[in-house]
Amino acid sequence: MTTSIEPGVVETAPAREGAGREWIVDASGCSGERLRSLESVRAVCERAVRELELQVVGQPLWRQFPEPGGVTGLYLLSESHLACHTWPESGLATFNLFSCRRRGEWPWEDRLREMLGAESVSVRIAERGADVSPVIRPEGATA
């Protein structure tokens, strides 16, 4: 069966199965002292890895910046990655977790308030690879 499509009309292809889920987390109002502490920030990441049952590949990489700077961490996961960055001078910590395997929710807000003293936590979730792809039909084309 063919369907006539108006020139310039955009239709969407069927959604494809997603490639995973990404959590983009910003925690503000955090303790500057905790954000400068590699041990404090590492503890957050290690807890997420443990509680979400993520599989770390190799050794995590960490960089502690000179005072008054913070820390940056990166975990290569069999599921993808976990990265974190802190800015003690502004009380900000950011986390990015991407997993190609379905995982339950993790209580980011509770954990970051408890472990880093966060006053505010924003969690955005992106379903990766699950968007519909636009299909633009040339003028006069039929589907």
Secondary structure, DSSP 8 states (H G I E B T S, - for coil): ---B--TT-EEE-------EEEEEEEEES--HHHHH-HHHHHHHHHHHHHHTT--B-S--EEEE-STT--EEEEEEBSSEEEEEEEEGGGTEEEEEEEESS------HHHHHHHHH--SEEEEEEEEET-S--EEE--TT-B-
